[in-house]
Each structure stands twice: as structure tokens, then as C-alpha cells.
């Protein structure tokens, strides 16, 4: 099988004219909702993802993970997005994933910036036994500008949104709180990216994904000195009047058990050091 960047004659170059390095994730398998036909909207189907990341890894030769990309975490984040966004066509999914990969890194999830990405999505069962539906795209970081909104708890990066879905990074400033709230219209899923947040008043491991039921009060607190980030998927895209602040229940906030999207070694605070 050819690599995901074989269709490009040369790799992108950095500002000094040097070819960028490539980290490649191949044949990542996900079951998710993707499609426009009724049968596709109701039943998850297999999807395969190949990604080539173009970046400069020279500094990572010293063994620091923050100078490259942690492919264990990134693969979990991409899987989370595909499983929760319920994209309608491959083109939308590809664009959203590229925008996420190429967004500037945040302080709590430090990594090398990705300068370009080649991404392929395949639907093995879309054509039955007669063929294979595949989309391949190439995007560069300088194609995108990301809107940032200031919030009482910190900032929100708007990574992608259309009429069906919105993808955001909630950046909780040191000492700040996303107050107790619930949603009554939106279907919301969130993935905790950093190691320092409290969810429902309890520490939550990095890589924990939660699909929030409607009318379920939840709250984040950041007791750390570093901004902490949550990746958020809303369906439909964020509705400001559906961020309903509610009082804390008399018995306290109900604990939640999320799904782990990072391997155990990558979800521990010490994973910020060398690659596991």
C-alpha cells in the first residue's frame, strides 16, 4: 500500500528551505457515524484513517516529547472527533481533522507545531463489495486562521463549525472555573487534554472522554498555574442559550466515568517526559 503522501512530489519545506520531517499514522480503524443516507445516520460503520504530519523533529533528538508529536495521544484525539462529531460526508470530516491537527498547540499539551498534513479517509463498506470509497486531502498551517473568544473562564478556540457540528478548545485559565451548567438541546462530548483539571471536583486523567447526557450538571475547575484544555464537540454547533448555568445539586455533583482515549502511559502526568 502506498504511503499517504506519495501523490506529492516533494515534502513541504521549512523557512530555511529544508524538507520537513514526516510522522505517519497508518490504518487507524474507527467505527463511527459518517454519511448522509438514513442507514448511515443510524448505524456506525468502519472508517480508516491515514495521516502524514509534516514538522521539524530536530530538537526531539534530545528525547523530549514536547519537541515532536505524541502519536499515541493524537490518534486518540482523532478517534474521539470521528466517534462524536457524526460527520455527514468525508470532506467535512477531513477538513475538521486537518484544522484540529494544524491548530497551534496549547501550553498544557506542548508539542512541536505541525506545518502541513496529508490525510486520507476510507469507507471500506460504502460501496459493498464492488470498490472502496476514499478521500485524500493536503492542507498547510498557513491556510488557516482560528477565531478566539474570550470567556470568564479563559478562552475558546473555534477550530471548526458548520450547521451540524462545532469543534472547540475550551482553555481554562489558572484558578478559573467553567461553572456548573447543563445542556438541554445540544449533544455534547468532551475530551480532557491536560493533566491538571478537576471535573465534578475530582482529578480527571488526561485523555478522558465524556458524552454528556442532557440535563446533566457538570463543572470544571483549574487549580493549576498552567492553562488547561478541554476538546469539545457540540451537535449542533454551540448554542449560547443552551449553556444553562444551574445550582449545584443538594447532594453535590454526580461523579462521572469517562472513556480513556489515551493509553495508560500517555495519560499519566509523567508522560510529558520521554516517549513511552
N, C-alpha and C positions, 0 to 999 in steps of 0.2 A: 504494500500500500504506500502510495506517495505521501510525503510529508505535507503539512497544511500550507507550507509556503513555497511549494515547488512552482507555482504559477507565476511567481515574481522572480525576475531575472537576477536581482541582487537584493541583499538585505538593506534596510534603511541605514543611513549613516548619521553619526553624531555631528556636532557643530564643527569638530576638527576634521571631518571627512573620513573618520574611521568607521568601518562596518560595526553595527551594533551586534551584541551577543543575542542568542536566542534560547529561551526556555520553552520547551514544548510539552504540553499536556495532551495525551492522545487517548481516544476511545473512552472518554468518560461517559458512563452509562447512567441515564436518569429516566425514571418514569414520571411523566407529568402531563398536565392538560396543555395541549397546543393544537390549534386548529379552529376552523370556522364552522364546520358541519356539526349538526346536533350530536351525532355519535361521538365526535371528537371532544365536544364540550363536556360530556358527562363521564367519560372514561379515560383515565390516564393511559398513555401509550409510551413505548420506548422512544427515547431520543438519545443520540450520540453526539458528543461534543469533542472537537479537537481545537486546540488553541496554541498559537505561537506568540510568545511575548518577546518584543524587541527592546533591549535595555543594555546598559553598561554594567557588567558584573565585575569589573576590575577590582574594586575595593573589597568585594566579597571574598577574594582570595585569602584575606586575613581570617576568615571563619566567622564573620559577623552576619547573622541572618538579616539584620536591618539593611544591609547593603545589597541585597538581592530580593527575590520574591519567594515567600514561603508557599510552595506549590500545594502543600497539604491543606493549608488554610484557604488558599484561593479556590481550590477545587470544591471545598465545602461551601464557600460563599456562592459560587456559580450554581451549584446544585440547589442551594436554598432559593436563589432567584428563580430558577426554572420551575421548581416544585410549587412555589407560592404565587407567582405572577399570573399563571394561566394565560399565557400569550395566545393571540389568535392566529398569527402567522409567523413563520420562521424569520421573516425580515424584521419584524418588531422585536423578537427575542434576540436576534443577532445584534441589532442596534443598541438595545438596552444593555446587553452584556459587554459590548465594546465600550460603551460610555462608563460603565462601572469600572472596568479594568483600567481605563485611561484617566480616571479622575485622580487628582493629586492625593497622595497618601496623607493620613491624619497622624497626629502625634502619638496616639496610643497604639497604632498599628503601623509603626515605622517600617518602611521598605523602600527599595530603590524605585524611582519613577519609571513607569513603562512608557516608552516613546511611540510605540506602534504595536498593533496587534493584527494577526490574521486569525480568523475564526471560522470554523466550519460546523454547521448543524445538519444532522441527517435524521430522517424519519424512516427507519427500516421497514415499517409496516404500512406506510401511507399508500403504496401502490400495490399492495398484496404481494404476489409472487412474481410480478412482471417487471419490477425495477426498484430503484431506490431513489427517494427524493432528497436532495442535498442542496444546501446554500452555503457559499463561501464568500466572506467579505474581508476587506482590509481597511483599517482605519488608523489614523495618526492622532497623537495627542493635540497637535496644533489645530485640528479641525473643530475642537470643542471649547466652549466656554460654559461654565457652570454657574447658575444663579444661586446666590446665598441669601437666606433670610435670617435676620436677627430675631431671636426669641428670648423671653425671660429666662429660659434655662440655658441659653447659649446660642447655637446657630443650627440651621438646617441647610444642607446641600441638596439641591434639587438635581438628581442625577438623570432622571428620565420621567416623563409623564405624557400620557395621551388620554383619551376619553375613558379608557378601560382600566388603566393601571398607573400608579405612580410609585417611583423608587427614590428613596431619600436616605441621607445620612443625618441622624439626629446627634449633634455634637454637644454633649452635656458638659458645661464649663465646671471647673473645680468649685466644689462647695454648693453647686446648684442642684435643682430637683426638677424632674418632669412630674408635676403634681398628680395626685390620684385622679384618674379620669377613666371614662369608658367610651365605647363606640356603639352606636345604635343602627347605623346604616352601612358603614364600610366594613369589609372583611380585611383585617389587618394581621400581618405576620411580621415578626421582628427577630433579628439575629444580633446577639451581643458580640461585638468585635473585640473590645478591650478586656483587661483583667480587673478593672477597678470599680465596677458598678455594683450597687445594691439594687435588687429587684424584689419588691414586696418587703423591703427592709432586710433582706438576706443577701450575702455574696452570691453572685451568679458567675459560673465559669465562662470564659471566652468560648465562642462557638456554640452557645446555647440558642436554639431557635424555638420560638413560641408562636403558635397561631391563636390569637385571642378570640374567645367567644364574644359575641355581642353582649353588652350589659355586664361586662366583667371588669370591675375596678382594678387598675394596676398603676404602679408608680415606680420611678427610677430615682435613685439618689447617687451623686458622685462625691464621695468623701475624699477622693484623691487630689493631689496637687496638679494632675495632668488631665486635660480634657479626655472624656470617654465617649465612645461612639457606638451607636446602635444603627444597624441597617434595617430600614423599614420598607415594607411593601404594602400599599393600600389599593384595594379594589372596591369601587372606582378610585381614581386619583384623589388625593387628600381633599376632604370637605371640612373647611374650618369650623362650620357649625356642628360637626359631628365629633369634635374633640371636647366632650362634655365633662367638665370638672365635677366631681361628686365628693361628698364627705366620705371619710374612711369608715367602713362598716364598724359597728359597735364591737364586734369580736376581733377586729383587725383585718388586714388584707390577707386574702386566701393565698397560701403558697402555691407555686406552680412548678410543674416538672416539664421542662422543655426537651427537645431532641438535640443530641450532640451532632454538630456538623463538622467538628474538628476531631481528628484522632486525639486520644487522651494525652499524648506527649505534647501536642501542639496547643492544647487548651490550658496548660499549666503556666503560671507566671514565669517559671524558669525557661520556658521555650523561647523567650526573647533572645537567648544567647545563641548557641550553636545549633545548626540544623539537627533535628532528631534523627 
